[in-house]
Amino acid sequence: MAFLWSLAAFIPLDNYGHYIHWGVINISVANFIVVVLMIMTFVAALLLPFPGRNRRKGNQ
């Protein structure tokens, strides 16, 4: 647990956040990264083969 507390020292928390401005959309960089990672996970779940699919085809 002490290791996690030492990692927090590398991130300065006394600054203002960075924002992406695109027309009327205003989103923080941290939230944008989370949204991109969620979309990548969703696309990967759609494209990667389902585990055990080959095993079920052999039984039929």
C-alpha positions in Angstrom: 0.0 0.0 0.0 2.9 2.4 0.7 4.0 1.9 -2.9 0.8 3.3 -4.2 1.1 6.4 -2.0 4.6 7.0 -3.3 3.2 6.9 -6.9 0.9 9.8 -6.0 3.9 12.0 -5.5 4.7 11.9 -9.3 1.3 13.5 -10.2 1.0 17.2 -9.4 -2.5 17.9 -8.0 -2.2 21.6 -7.4 -2.6 22.6 -11.0 -5.8 23.3 -13.0 -7.0 20.4 -15.2 -6.4 20.4 -19.0 -9.5 20.5 -21.2 -10.2 19.8 -24.8 -12.4 22.4 -26.4 -14.3 21.3 -29.6 -17.2 23.6 -30.5 -19.7 23.3 -27.6 -18.0 20.2 -26.2 -15.7 20.8 -23.3 -14.1 17.6 -21.8 -11.2 17.1 -19.5 -8.2 15.2 -20.9 -8.5 12.6 -18.1 -12.2 11.9 -19.0 -11.4 11.8 -22.7 -8.7 9.1 -22.1 -11.2 7.1 -20.0 -13.9 7.3 -22.8 -11.3 6.3 -25.5 -10.2 3.3 -23.4 -13.9 2.2 -22.9 -14.5 2.4 -26.6 -11.4 0.4 -27.3 -12.5 -2.2 -24.8 -15.9 -2.4 -26.4 -14.5 -2.8 -29.9 -12.1 -5.4 -28.7 -14.9 -7.4 -27.1 -16.8 -7.4 -30.4 -13.9 -8.4 -32.6 -11.9 -10.9 -30.4 -13.1 -14.5 -30.6 -15.2 -15.7 -27.7 -13.3 -18.1 -25.5 -14.5 -21.6 -25.8 -16.2 -21.2 -29.1 -14.1 -23.8 -30.8 -14.8 -26.3 -28.0 -18.5 -26.0 -28.4 -18.4 -26.5 -32.2 -16.5 -29.8 -31.8 -19.3 -31.2 -29.5 -22.1 -30.7 -32.1 
